[in-house]
Amino acid sequence: MIHKKLCSVVLSMATVSAVLAGCGIFGGGQSSSAPAQSDSASVSSQAAVSSAPQESSAPAQSAASSEAAVSSSGNQESDSLPGAVGKIETNDKDFNKKFAVNPIDKAYVAESVNALSNQDMIGIADKYAGLWQKEINSAYGKVTKLATGSALDEIRADQNDWLTDKKAALAKISADAQAAGGTLAQVSEATAVMNFYRSRAVEVYRQLYSYQKDYSYAYSK
C-alpha cells in the first residue's frame, strides 16, 4: 500500500514538472513566440568642423556626446523601408516634439505616397538625403556661432569624427542592401542613406536647440 502511494506521488510530481517545463518556467522550456527585436539604434551625438563643413555624400556615426545624446529608435530594416522615416528620440522631450513636426519629413512622406515606381522612390530618397545634408550644414553653422569654450570644441570634434567615419558608414549601407538583394535593394539603400543623414541632422539640431529653442530649418517649399 505504501509502495503504491509513493508511486502515485512520484508520478504526480513528474507530471507537474513536465507541465512547468512546457510553459517555459524551467530553463529547458522554450517560449512559443519569438523574442521581440529591439527597434532602438543608438546614435551618437556628434557635430562639427572648425569652419562650416560642406556635406558631400557619405554617412557614419561617432562617439556619443553627453551634451546631446541621441537615440534613433528604428532598426536598420525599418530605416530602409520606402517612405519610412526612423523614429528618433533624444534626451530632451521638448526637442523631440519640435523635431517630430519638421517640414522635411512631412514633405518626404507626401512625395513617397505618390511614387509610382522604384525609380521614383530612389529619386525621392536621393532628393531628401541632399536636403538633410543641407540641414546639417545649416544647423552646424548656427550652433558653432552660439557655442563657446569646451562646448564648441566638443561640437567641432564630433563633426570631424562623423565626417571621418562617413565614407565607411555609407559603404556598409550599400553592402547591406546588396547582400539583401531583391528588386528593392536600390530603393532600400537610397532610403537608408536618406535616414542616415536625417539622423545626423537630428544630432546637430539637438545641440542647436540647447542654445536656440526657436530655431528654424533651412528647408522651404
N, C-alpha and C positions, 0 to 999 in steps of 0.2 A: 504494500500500500504506500509506504513511504517512498519507495523507488518510483512508483507511478507519479506521485506528487512532484518529485524532483524533476522528472522528465517533463512534466507539464509546465513547470516554472521555466526551465531552460528553453523549451520550445517558445514560450511566450516572449522571453527576453530576446531570442533570436529574431522573432517576427518584428518586434518593436525596432530593433537595430536596423533591420532591412528597410523598414518604412522611413526611419530618420535619414538613413544614408541616401535613399532615393530622393528625399526632399532637399538634399544638399546641405543638411545640418552638420553632418560629419564631413571631414576633409575629403573623403573619397567621393562624395556626391557631386554631380555636375549640374549646373543650372541649365534649364531648358532654353532660356533666352540668352542671346549673345550680349556681352558687356557693351554698354553704350560707349561709343567712340568719343573721346574728348574733342570738342569743337573749338578749343581755345589755343591760339597760336601766339606765343609770346613775341612781341615786337619790341625791340629796344628803342629807347628814346634817344635818338641821335639828332644832330642838327648842325651843320655849319662849316664854312671855309673862311679863311681870312677875308677875302673880298667875295661879294656875292657870286657863288659858283653857277655857271650856266649848265643846265642839265643836258646831257647827251641822250643816250638811250640804253640804260642798263640798271639793274637793281641789286640791293643787298641790305643786310641789317647788321648793325654792330652792337657793342656793349650797351647795357641799359643805363640811362641817366636817372639819378634819384630825383631830379627836379621834375622830370616829365615822363615817368614810366608809362609806357603804353602797352596795352594788351589787345591784340587783334583776335576777336572771337570769331572763328570761322576756320575750318580746316582747309588744307590745300585743295581738296576736292571741290568744296563749295566755292572757293575763290576763283576757280577756273570754269564755273558754270556760266554759260552765256547769259548775259543780262543780270548777273548777280553781283552784288557788292558786299564785301565782308563786313560783318558787324564789328565795330571797333569800340572798345571801352578803355578809358584812361582812369587815372586816379582822381579825376575831377568830374563829378556828376553834372555840374552845370555846363562844363565844356562839352560833355558827351551830348547833352540835349541840344546845344547850339550846333554842333557839327552834324548831328543826325538830320537836320533840315537844310543842309548845304545845297545850293542850287545845282552843283555839278552832278551829284548823284541823281537828283530829280530829272535832269535833262537826259542823263545817260539811260536811265530806266525807260523813259518815254521813247527814246530813239530805238532802244533794243526791242521793245514790243512791236515796233513796225518793221523790223528787219525781215526780209523775205528769203534770204539765202545765207549760207555760211560766209560768203564773201562780204555780205552786208555786215554781219556780226564782227568779222575781223576788222573791217574798216571803222566801225563804230568804236571798238575796243582800242584800236590804234589812236583814233582821234582823242579819246578821253585819257589815254596814257600820256599823250602830249599835253593835254590841259592840266593834268595833275602835276606834271613836271614844272609847268609854269607857276602853279600854286606853290610848289616847294620853293622855287626861286623867290617868289613874291614874299612869302611868309618869312623866309630866311633873311631877306634884305631888311625887312621891318624889325625883326627881333634883334638883329645884330646892331641896330641903331639904338635900341632901347636898353639892352643888357649891358652890364659893366663888370669889370673885375673878373673874379674867378668864374662867375656865371657865364660871361661872354666867352672866356677861354674854353669852358666845357662845351658850349654850343658849337663853337668852331671845331673843336676836336671831334665831336660827334659827327659833324657833317663830313669832315675829312675821312673818318673811318668808313662812313657809309659810301662815299664816292670810291674809296679804295676797294671795297668789297662788292660793289655793284655789278661789275662785269661777271664775276664768278656766280653771283646770285641769278642773274639773267640766264647764264649758261645752264644752270641747274633747272630753271623753269622750262627752258627749251628741251633739255634732255628728258625731263619727267614727262612732258607732253608727248614727245616722240615715242618714248617707251610705252606709254599707254596706248598709242596708236589709235586707229579708228578714223572715221570720216570727220570727227570733230576735233582732231588733235590740234590743228592750227587755230581753231576758234578758242579752244581751251588755253592754249599758250598765250594768245593775244589778250584774253580776259585776265589770266593770272598776272601778266605783265602790268596791265592797267591797275589791278588791285594792289600790286607791289608798290607802284608809285603813289597810289592813293594812301596806302598805309604810312608811307614816309611823310606825305603831306600832313597827315594827322599828327605825327610826332612834332613837326615843326610848328604847326598851328597851336598845338597844346603848349608849347614853350612860349609862343607869342601871346597866348591867352593869359599867361601869368603877368604880363605887362600891359596888355591892352584887351580888356574884356569885350569891347565893341568892335573888334577887328572886322574887316570886310574881305571878301575874296576877290581875286583878280579877275575871275570869270564874269563875263557879261554875255547875254544872248546876242 
